[in-house]
Amino acid sequence: MVTRRAAAGFTLIELMIVIAIVGLMLVLGAPLTRAWVVSTQLHDAQAQIGQAYARGKAMALRNPGGVSDSLAATIVCLSGTTLSLYAASDSNTAAACSGTATWSTEIADSVSVQAPSGTAFTCVAFDNRSRAISASASDGGNSCSTGNGFTLTKESGTVTAAYY
């Protein structure tokens, strides 16, 4: 007597159905993944700006250059995707967006940062009491933001942040 064993494996139809389901999941999941990446980049940039703001205020209170009330003890500058912190070098010279940065980081590419006035954010300067003051970025005469709020945008995502 000859017994037949059941064939092991998958039929062609079963494999085609599985491939179609996986393809459908990829097509539906790609836009969600892109939105998640953009959101993550915005929140990372928000955290980096918050860290720069906090470091700038802390260093301004330490006042390593010994500047007076009217001069910038520290300045946080954004140039392209580089966010940098500079301190005054002596008591007669305000901090400027040039020289050797005491701290620097990169924010995600294509993230746009706007100051509270609606203009592109270039810098924020702090006096020796860690108050945001009006100062020049020394990069063509752009004046620094004196507000504490920022709006970050990338593609269709937007994040608003305020630092104190």
PyMOL commands that set and color helices and strands:
alter all, ss='L'
color gray80, all
select helices_A, chain A and resi 12-62
alter helices_A, ss='H'
color red, helices_A
select strands_A, chain A and resi 74-79+82-87+103-106+112-114+123-126+132-133+149-154+157-162
alter strands_A, ss='S'
color yellow, strands_A
deselect
rebuild
show_as cartoon
